[in-house]
Amino acid sequence: LPEELAGGPVRVVEVAEGTDRSLCCGTHVANTAEIQVVRLFPQTEVKRGSVLLFFLAGQRVLQSHAKLWDADRGIAKVLSGLTGEKQVAAVAALQKEVTRLLKVNKGVFQELAQLLARDCSATLSPEVEGQPKAFWFHRDDVDIDFLGVFADTLSRGHPGLLQVLTCGPSAQNQELQFVVCGPAETVAELGPKVAETLGGKGGGSKGRYRGKGTMKKGLRSLPSLLQGAGLELHIIPPPK
């Protein structure tokens, strides 16, 4: 008990014998009519054998309904005037359409990654033993899955090529994602250095290292890192 109540009388309120028994919270009304309305919420929690009921009473119920009404009006404007149950059906249809479009978009991006990788492969000269090459590709508007498909496609034509692939907005403090793939030993050595250069971290094995970073200036430092490792560097697109 709080220190100010220790040793003094306390009030225990019991609701329907055996249903609930709790210490009084100290909020009293002269007549229950002053409460006006009580709203019980359907969600419950069971803790230590007790069932917790959630409710609002009095003015808080009216405030809650006012917020719900405002939200309903706002949603109705977005959904061209639909109200009530029609909103539920409209939102469900929109969610279904978004799921379909995301699936289509994923397929289109995979095809784009393959086409770009094949186009880049055609611009690279055949590999010569003793002349290791590195390839850096960056694009703002793709994701890590795009980079994975790109890497797999380009690796088929150039298995000995070290690929450093990055994506994400090239703006300060915006998240970047990257994939480093190629000869396992080279990837194991340069993967952590790429992550450090981009101000992030990553991990991987068997010739594939991937991670995240946030440093815009790190992108401009990648060519120096790769060339410093003795690699002939090809950049697509050329840095601005």
N, C-alpha and C positions, 0 to 999 in steps of 0.2 A: 504493500500500500504506500501511497505518497506520504512523505513525512508528516504533512499537516493533518492527515487522517489517522495516523498511527495511534492506537489506544482509544479512539473515539468510536461512536456508532457508525455503521455503514448500512446502506439500504440494498437489499437483494430483491430483484424482480423475477418472479417465476411466471412463465407463460404456459398455460395448459399443462397441468401437472406432468412432469417428466419430459416435456418438450424442450424447454430451455430455462436456465436459471443463470442470471448474470448480475454483476454489480450495477447499480443504477448509474447512468452516465451524468446525471445531474441536471438534465434539461426537463423542466416541468411545465405543464400548462394547466390552467384552471379548469378547462373543459376540453375534452377530446375534439370538439367541433373546431377548436382553434387550429388543429392540424390540417384541416381541409381535405387532404387526400394523401394516400400512401400508395406508392408504386413499387411492386415487387419485380425484380429482374429474374429471368429464367435461369441464369447461370448460378451454380452453387459450387462450393468447395468443401471437401471433406478433410478435416485435419484432426488427428488424434481422436478419432471416433465421433467428432462433432461435425454437424453440417452448418456451414456458414451461408446465410441468406443475405443478398444484397438488395437494398431498397433506397428509395428517396421519399422524403415527406415534405408536406407543406409547400413553401415557396420554391424550393429546389425542384419540385416536380414541374411547376409552371415554367421555370427557367430552362429546364431540360427540354420540354416540349417546344419552347420558343426556338431553341437552337436546332432541333430536329426539323421544325417547319422551315426555317431559313435554309437549311441544307437541302430539303426537298425542293424548295423553289429554285435554288441554284442548279441542282441536278436537272430539273425540268427544263431550264433554259438551254443547258448543254444538249439535252436529248430532244430538242425541238418540241417542247411543251408536254412531253409524256409525264404522267404522274402515277403514283401508286404502284400497283402490281405491274403495270406496263413498263415501268422503269427497270424492274428486275429482269423481265424478258429481254429488254433492249440491251442491258449491260451484259447479260449472258451471251447474246448474239455477238456483241462487240468482242468479248473475250474469245469466243470461238474463232472469229475472223482474224483477230490478232495472232492467235496460235497458228492458223493456217498461213498467214503472211510471213510469220517468223520462219516457218518451215521452208516456204518458197525462197525467202531471202537467204537462208543458210545454204540451200542448194545452188543459188545463183553465185554466191560468194565463193563456194567451193570450185565451181566452174571457172570463175574469174581467176582464182588463185592458180589453177592448173594452166590456163591460157597464158597468164603473165609469166609463170615459171618456164613454160616452153619457149616463149618469146625471148626471155632472158638467156635461156640455155643456148639458143641459136646465135646469140651475140658473143658468146664466150668461145675463145679458141680452144682447141684440144689441149688436154693437160700434158705437160712434158715432165718427165721424171727429174727431180731436183729443182723444179720451179713451182713450189707450192703457191696456190692462189687463195685469195679470200674474196668473198662477195658480200656486199652490204646492201640491203634493200630496206627502205622505210616507206610506210604509208600511214597517213593520219586516220583514215576512215575504216580500218579493219580491226580484227581482234586476233587473239592468240590462236584460235582454231584455223583462221585463214593462213597464218604463218606456218602452222603445222602442215597443211596441205601443200603450200608452196614449197616448203623444205623437202617433203617427200618426193614431189614431182621433179624438182631440180636435181635431187640426189641421184635419180635414176640415170641421168645423162652425165653427171659429173660426181661420181662417188668420192673422189679425193678432194673435192672443193670444200673449203671452210665457209659456211654460211653464217652471217650475222644478220638476223632479220628483226626489225623493230617496228612497232606500231603504237599509235596513240597521238593525241594532240601535242605538237612540239612547242608547247608553251610552258612558261615557268610554273613549277609545282603541279603540273598535270601528270597523271599516272601514265607511264609508258610500260609496254610489255615487250619482251624480247625472247628470241630463240637463237641458240648457237648450236649448229650441228655440223658434222663432218667427221674426219678422222678422230677416233676416240681419244688419243693422247693429246692432240691439239685442242680439242674441246675441253678436256679436263684441265688443261693449263690456262686457256684463255677465257673459258666460261665465267669463272669467278672474277676475273679482271674486268670483263664487260659489265658484270653486275655492279662492281665497285665504281666503274667509270660513270654508270648511269645512276649512281646513288641509291642502289637497291640491293636485292638479294635474290638468290635462285638456287637451283639444284638440278640434278639429273645424273644420268649414267649412260653407258653404251653409245657414246657419240651424240648425245642430245642433252642440252642444258637450257633450261627456261626459267624465267623469273620476271620481276617487276622492278621498275625504277621510277624516279620522279625528276631527274635533273635535265633541264633543257640543254645546258652547256655540255652535258655528257655526250649528246649526239654529235656535237661538233668535234669532240675529242676521240671518237671511235676510229677515224682514219689513221690518226697518229699511233693509236694503240696497235692496230693491225699491221701497219707498215713497220712499226718498231719491232714486230715479231718476225720480220723478214718475209712477209707475204706480199705478193703482187696483188694489189687491191683493185676491184671493180665496184663501182658505186652506181646503183639504180634507185631513184633518179639522182642525177648529179646534185651535190649540196648547193643551196642558194647562198 
